[in-house]
């Protein structure tokens, strides 16, 4: 169970890296679209794409902590 907890913590780190990339890309796309393509949504809506990633990171961290605690 300890190896599985390490895997879940690693997955949480990987998800956080992917989240940063996706949100950064979508934010820059929104800024470009507002300036040149007449997007009507504000740029902060790109941050809404972080919500599923944050939920996944929280689940991975909580399960990893629970499995580590259970292995002791």
Chimera marker file (.cmm) of the C-alpha trace (Angstrom):
<marker_set name="trace">
<marker id="1" x="0.000" y="0.000" z="0.000" r="1" g="1" b="0" radius="0.5"/>
<marker id="2" x="2.942" y="2.299" z="0.530" r="1" g="1" b="0" radius="0.5"/>
<marker id="3" x="3.917" y="2.027" z="-3.143" r="1" g="1" b="0" radius="0.5"/>
<marker id="4" x="0.388" y="2.881" z="-4.165" r="1" g="1" b="0" radius="0.5"/>
<marker id="5" x="0.439" y="5.954" z="-1.944" r="1" g="1" b="0" radius="0.5"/>
<marker id="6" x="3.695" y="7.059" z="-3.606" r="1" g="1" b="0" radius="0.5"/>
<marker id="7" x="2.077" y="6.524" z="-6.994" r="1" g="1" b="0" radius="0.5"/>
<marker id="8" x="-0.894" y="8.660" z="-5.998" r="1" g="1" b="0" radius="0.5"/>
<marker id="9" x="1.347" y="11.448" z="-4.730" r="1" g="1" b="0" radius="0.5"/>
<marker id="10" x="3.299" y="11.281" z="-7.999" r="1" g="1" b="0" radius="0.5"/>
<marker id="11" x="0.052" y="11.463" z="-9.946" r="1" g="1" b="0" radius="0.5"/>
<marker id="12" x="-0.954" y="14.535" z="-7.947" r="1" g="1" b="0" radius="0.5"/>
<marker id="13" x="2.319" y="16.247" z="-8.897" r="1" g="1" b="0" radius="0.5"/>
<marker id="14" x="1.861" y="15.260" z="-12.536" r="1" g="1" b="0" radius="0.5"/>
<marker id="15" x="-1.704" y="16.590" z="-12.524" r="1" g="1" b="0" radius="0.5"/>
<marker id="16" x="-0.540" y="19.892" z="-11.062" r="1" g="1" b="0" radius="0.5"/>
<marker id="17" x="2.041" y="20.271" z="-13.841" r="1" g="1" b="0" radius="0.5"/>
<marker id="18" x="-0.520" y="19.483" z="-16.533" r="1" g="1" b="0" radius="0.5"/>
<marker id="19" x="-2.983" y="21.867" z="-14.893" r="1" g="1" b="0" radius="0.5"/>
<marker id="20" x="-0.464" y="24.717" z="-15.041" r="1" g="1" b="0" radius="0.5"/>
<marker id="21" x="0.201" y="24.052" z="-18.717" r="1" g="1" b="0" radius="0.5"/>
<marker id="22" x="-3.482" y="23.819" z="-19.686" r="1" g="1" b="0" radius="0.5"/>
<marker id="23" x="-4.577" y="26.889" z="-17.743" r="1" g="1" b="0" radius="0.5"/>
<marker id="24" x="-1.648" y="28.936" z="-19.046" r="1" g="1" b="0" radius="0.5"/>
<marker id="25" x="-2.384" y="27.945" z="-22.631" r="1" g="1" b="0" radius="0.5"/>
<marker id="26" x="-6.094" y="28.660" z="-22.332" r="1" g="1" b="0" radius="0.5"/>
<marker id="27" x="-5.444" y="31.995" z="-20.609" r="1" g="1" b="0" radius="0.5"/>
<marker id="28" x="-3.071" y="33.155" z="-23.329" r="1" g="1" b="0" radius="0.5"/>
<marker id="29" x="-5.559" y="31.969" z="-25.965" r="1" g="1" b="0" radius="0.5"/>
<marker id="30" x="-8.317" y="33.965" z="-24.266" r="1" g="1" b="0" radius="0.5"/>
<marker id="31" x="-6.145" y="37.091" z="-24.172" r="1" g="1" b="0" radius="0.5"/>
<marker id="32" x="-5.389" y="36.708" z="-27.877" r="1" g="1" b="0" radius="0.5"/>
<marker id="33" x="-9.043" y="36.046" z="-28.681" r="1" g="1" b="0" radius="0.5"/>
<marker id="34" x="-10.243" y="39.078" z="-26.751" r="1" g="1" b="0" radius="0.5"/>
<marker id="35" x="-7.816" y="41.331" z="-28.569" r="1" g="1" b="0" radius="0.5"/>
<marker id="36" x="-8.018" y="39.980" z="-32.135" r="1" g="1" b="0" radius="0.5"/>
<marker id="37" x="-10.963" y="37.569" z="-32.515" r="1" g="1" b="0" radius="0.5"/>
<marker id="38" x="-13.654" y="39.474" z="-30.577" r="1" g="1" b="0" radius="0.5"/>
<marker id="39" x="-14.221" y="36.915" z="-27.821" r="1" g="1" b="0" radius="0.5"/>
<marker id="40" x="-16.890" y="38.164" z="-25.457" r="1" g="1" b="0" radius="0.5"/>
<marker id="41" x="-15.942" y="36.183" z="-22.336" r="1" g="1" b="0" radius="0.5"/>
<marker id="42" x="-13.440" y="37.675" z="-19.893" r="1" g="1" b="0" radius="0.5"/>
<marker id="43" x="-9.981" y="36.144" z="-19.661" r="1" g="1" b="0" radius="0.5"/>
<marker id="44" x="-10.503" y="34.902" z="-16.092" r="1" g="1" b="0" radius="0.5"/>
<marker id="45" x="-12.869" y="32.223" z="-17.419" r="1" g="1" b="0" radius="0.5"/>
<marker id="46" x="-9.779" y="30.287" z="-18.488" r="1" g="1" b="0" radius="0.5"/>
<marker id="47" x="-9.137" y="29.662" z="-14.787" r="1" g="1" b="0" radius="0.5"/>
<marker id="48" x="-12.336" y="27.601" z="-14.643" r="1" g="1" b="0" radius="0.5"/>
<marker id="49" x="-10.467" y="24.831" z="-16.474" r="1" g="1" b="0" radius="0.5"/>
<marker id="50" x="-8.421" y="24.348" z="-13.309" r="1" g="1" b="0" radius="0.5"/>
<marker id="51" x="-11.400" y="23.108" z="-11.274" r="1" g="1" b="0" radius="0.5"/>
<marker id="52" x="-11.417" y="19.478" z="-12.525" r="1" g="1" b="0" radius="0.5"/>
<marker id="53" x="-7.657" y="19.298" z="-12.077" r="1" g="1" b="0" radius="0.5"/>
<marker id="54" x="-7.913" y="20.634" z="-8.525" r="1" g="1" b="0" radius="0.5"/>
<marker id="55" x="-10.558" y="18.034" z="-7.709" r="1" g="1" b="0" radius="0.5"/>
<marker id="56" x="-8.344" y="15.258" z="-9.091" r="1" g="1" b="0" radius="0.5"/>
<marker id="57" x="-5.308" y="16.518" z="-7.182" r="1" g="1" b="0" radius="0.5"/>
<marker id="58" x="-7.305" y="16.652" z="-3.962" r="1" g="1" b="0" radius="0.5"/>
<marker id="59" x="-8.580" y="13.092" z="-4.445" r="1" g="1" b="0" radius="0.5"/>
<marker id="60" x="-5.067" y="11.785" z="-5.158" r="1" g="1" b="0" radius="0.5"/>
<marker id="61" x="-3.578" y="13.511" z="-2.118" r="1" g="1" b="0" radius="0.5"/>
<marker id="62" x="-6.359" y="12.382" z="0.205" r="1" g="1" b="0" radius="0.5"/>
<marker id="63" x="-6.222" y="8.767" z="-0.991" r="1" g="1" b="0" radius="0.5"/>
<marker id="64" x="-2.423" y="8.775" z="-0.814" r="1" g="1" b="0" radius="0.5"/>
<marker id="65" x="-2.450" y="10.091" z="2.740" r="1" g="1" b="0" radius="0.5"/>
<marker id="66" x="-5.125" y="7.587" z="3.743" r="1" g="1" b="0" radius="0.5"/>
<marker id="67" x="-3.190" y="4.664" z="2.223" r="1" g="1" b="0" radius="0.5"/>
<marker id="68" x="0.073" y="5.773" z="3.832" r="1" g="1" b="0" radius="0.5"/>
<marker id="69" x="-1.637" y="6.060" z="7.210" r="1" g="1" b="0" radius="0.5"/>
<marker id="70" x="-3.223" y="2.632" z="6.765" r="1" g="1" b="0" radius="0.5"/>
<marker id="71" x="0.120" y="0.995" z="5.891" r="1" g="1" b="0" radius="0.5"/>
<marker id="72" x="1.668" y="1.970" z="9.227" r="1" g="1" b="0" radius="0.5"/>
<link id1="1" id2="2" r="1" g="1" b="0" radius="0.2"/>
<link id1="2" id2="3" r="1" g="1" b="0" radius="0.2"/>
<link id1="3" id2="4" r="1" g="1" b="0" radius="0.2"/>
<link id1="4" id2="5" r="1" g="1" b="0" radius="0.2"/>
<link id1="5" id2="6" r="1" g="1" b="0" radius="0.2"/>
<link id1="6" id2="7" r="1" g="1" b="0" radius="0.2"/>
<link id1="7" id2="8" r="1" g="1" b="0" radius="0.2"/>
<link id1="8" id2="9" r="1" g="1" b="0" radius="0.2"/>
<link id1="9" id2="10" r="1" g="1" b="0" radius="0.2"/>
<link id1="10" id2="11" r="1" g="1" b="0" radius="0.2"/>
<link id1="11" id2="12" r="1" g="1" b="0" radius="0.2"/>
<link id1="12" id2="13" r="1" g="1" b="0" radius="0.2"/>
<link id1="13" id2="14" r="1" g="1" b="0" radius="0.2"/>
<link id1="14" id2="15" r="1" g="1" b="0" radius="0.2"/>
<link id1="15" id2="16" r="1" g="1" b="0" radius="0.2"/>
<link id1="16" id2="17" r="1" g="1" b="0" radius="0.2"/>
<link id1="17" id2="18" r="1" g="1" b="0" radius="0.2"/>
<link id1="18" id2="19" r="1" g="1" b="0" radius="0.2"/>
<link id1="19" id2="20" r="1" g="1" b="0" radius="0.2"/>
<link id1="20" id2="21" r="1" g="1" b="0" radius="0.2"/>
<link id1="21" id2="22" r="1" g="1" b="0" radius="0.2"/>
<link id1="22" id2="23" r="1" g="1" b="0" radius="0.2"/>
<link id1="23" id2="24" r="1" g="1" b="0" radius="0.2"/>
<link id1="24" id2="25" r="1" g="1" b="0" radius="0.2"/>
<link id1="25" id2="26" r="1" g="1" b="0" radius="0.2"/>
<link id1="26" id2="27" r="1" g="1" b="0" radius="0.2"/>
<link id1="27" id2="28" r="1" g="1" b="0" radius="0.2"/>
<link id1="28" id2="29" r="1" g="1" b="0" radius="0.2"/>
<link id1="29" id2="30" r="1" g="1" b="0" radius="0.2"/>
<link id1="30" id2="31" r="1" g="1" b="0" radius="0.2"/>
<link id1="31" id2="32" r="1" g="1" b="0" radius="0.2"/>
<link id1="32" id2="33" r="1" g="1" b="0" radius="0.2"/>
<link id1="33" id2="34" r="1" g="1" b="0" radius="0.2"/>
<link id1="34" id2="35" r="1" g="1" b="0" radius="0.2"/>
<link id1="35" id2="36" r="1" g="1" b="0" radius="0.2"/>
<link id1="36" id2="37" r="1" g="1" b="0" radius="0.2"/>
<link id1="37" id2="38" r="1" g="1" b="0" radius="0.2"/>
<link id1="38" id2="39" r="1" g="1" b="0" radius="0.2"/>
<link id1="39" id2="40" r="1" g="1" b="0" radius="0.2"/>
<link id1="40" id2="41" r="1" g="1" b="0" radius="0.2"/>
<link id1="41" id2="42" r="1" g="1" b="0" radius="0.2"/>
<link id1="42" id2="43" r="1" g="1" b="0" radius="0.2"/>
<link id1="43" id2="44" r="1" g="1" b="0" radius="0.2"/>
<link id1="44" id2="45" r="1" g="1" b="0" radius="0.2"/>
<link id1="45" id2="46" r="1" g="1" b="0" radius="0.2"/>
<link id1="46" id2="47" r="1" g="1" b="0" radius="0.2"/>
<link id1="47" id2="48" r="1" g="1" b="0" radius="0.2"/>
<link id1="48" id2="49" r="1" g="1" b="0" radius="0.2"/>
<link id1="49" id2="50" r="1" g="1" b="0" radius="0.2"/>
<link id1="50" id2="51" r="1" g="1" b="0" radius="0.2"/>
<link id1="51" id2="52" r="1" g="1" b="0" radius="0.2"/>
<link id1="52" id2="53" r="1" g="1" b="0" radius="0.2"/>
<link id1="53" id2="54" r="1" g="1" b="0" radius="0.2"/>
<link id1="54" id2="55" r="1" g="1" b="0" radius="0.2"/>
<link id1="55" id2="56" r="1" g="1" b="0" radius="0.2"/>
<link id1="56" id2="57" r="1" g="1" b="0" radius="0.2"/>
<link id1="57" id2="58" r="1" g="1" b="0" radius="0.2"/>
<link id1="58" id2="59" r="1" g="1" b="0" radius="0.2"/>
<link id1="59" id2="60" r="1" g="1" b="0" radius="0.2"/>
<link id1="60" id2="61" r="1" g="1" b="0" radius="0.2"/>
<link id1="61" id2="62" r="1" g="1" b="0" radius="0.2"/>
<link id1="62" id2="63" r="1" g="1" b="0" radius="0.2"/>
<link id1="63" id2="64" r="1" g="1" b="0" radius="0.2"/>
<link id1="64" id2="65" r="1" g="1" b="0" radius="0.2"/>
<link id1="65" id2="66" r="1" g="1" b="0" radius="0.2"/>
<link id1="66" id2="67" r="1" g="1" b="0" radius="0.2"/>
<link id1="67" id2="68" r="1" g="1" b="0" radius="0.2"/>
<link id1="68" id2="69" r="1" g="1" b="0" radius="0.2"/>
<link id1="69" id2="70" r="1" g="1" b="0" radius="0.2"/>
<link id1="70" id2="71" r="1" g="1" b="0" radius="0.2"/>
<link id1="71" id2="72" r="1" g="1" b="0" radius="0.2"/>
</marker_set>
